[in-house]
């Protein structure tokens, strides 16, 4: 018994998992679990007796592109499942540079931070009328900390 990865159309993982579940019931194949992992786009993991079983249930299912050869270890899956807390040193009032997205290269002031969603609301500095923009924290790089910017 092991885990096998099915390559699927990204964004369709849950729909395909339902199709597979129905197919497993219909064919009476012994599959122990179907895993759809949040940060693992474009793949579904199947727990089955062997690779042949994984290939059999994936055969001619829409949006299934194939089965990756070989078994995936439980240790690898554990690494994928474990939540990795992101550590962001950006805080309210910081001057940041946008390093991705439509405002790439612009500097902005951080107005609000939502750590749960990993987002920040920023106001661009080089514009006439500052408009609040919500962006991903990972798209921001600290240019100047709030403590330094309040001095002068």
N, C-alpha and C positions, 0 to 999 in steps of 0.2 A: 504494500500500500504506500502511495506517495502523492505528492502534489505535482500537477502539470499545468503549464501556462498556455492558455488559448489567446492568440493574437486576434483582436476584434477591432471594429471601427470605434475610434475614440468618441466618447460621449454616448455610446449605445450600450454600455456595459450592463446596466440594470435590465434593459429590455431583452438583451441577449440571454442574460441569466434566467429570466422567466421562460424564454423559449426553450432553453436547455433543460430547465426543471420539468416542463411539460413533456419534452421528448424522453427524458429519463423515465418518467412515470409510464409513458406510453409503451416504451420498449422494454421496460423492466430491467434496466441495466443497473448494476450496483455501483452507485456513486455516493460517497459519504458526505461530501459538502461541495458547495459552489461559493467561492469567495470573490466579492467585488470590493477591492480596496480603493479608498478615496484618492490617495496620491499615486495610484498605479494606473494611469489612463491608458486605454488601448489594450488592456489585458484582463482576463478573468482566470482565476485559479480553480482547478478542479482537484478534489481529493478522490482518487480512485485506486483500484488494485494495480493497474499498470497503464502504460502509455497507450496501448491498443484500445483500452476502454475510453480514454480521453479522445482519441482520434475518432472512435466510432460515434460518440455522441455529438462531436463537432462536425461530422461529415454532412455537407450540404445544408448547414444552418446559415440563414442569411446573415451577412456582416461578420461571420467568423472567417478570418483570413488564413488560419492554420494553427497547428499545435507546435510549440517550441520543442525541439528534441531534448530528451533527458528530463530527469526529475529535479524538482526544486526542493532544497532541504528546508526542514522546519525552522532552522536557524535563520535562513534568508528571509522567510516569511515573517518571523518574529521581528526582524529589523525593519521590515516594511510597515508592520502594524503598529509598532511602538511610536507613540507621539513624541516628536522631537520639538521641544519648546524653542521657539525662535527668541533670540535675545536681541532686542533693539535698543540702541543707546540714544535714539532720537527722543527729544522731549518737547513739550509745548514751548513756543517762543524761539526755538532754534532756527537758524537760517540754513536751508538745505539746498542742494543741487539735485534737480530731477535727472536721473540717469537712464530712464527708459520711458517709452510712451510718447504721446504727441507733444509734450512739453519738455522733451529731452534737451538738456543744456541750460534750461532756465533756472534761476534762483528763486526761492520762495521762503516765506515764513510759515512755520508750523502753528496752526491755530488750535487744532484738536487732534487727539490720538485715540484710536479704538484698538487696543491690543488684542481683544478677542477676535476681531475681524482682520487684524493685521493691516489696518488702514490708517491713513492720516488725512486730515483736512488741511490744505495749504492755501496760501494766497500768494500769487506770483508778485515779485517785487518790481519788475520792469514794465508794469502795465499802468495805464492811467487810472482805471477803476478796478480795484482789487476784487476779484470774484473767488469765492471759496470753491476749491476743487478737491474732490476726494480721490486719493490715489493709494496704491499699495506701499507699505513701509519699505519693502525691498527695492522699490524704485527710487528711493531717496538716499542721498549721501550727505552727511553732515558737512556743512561749509563753515559754520561758526556756531558755537554753543551759545545758549541763551544768557548765561552768566557773563560771557565776554561781550556780547552785543549790548547789554544793558549799561555797561560802563561808559561807552562813548559812542 
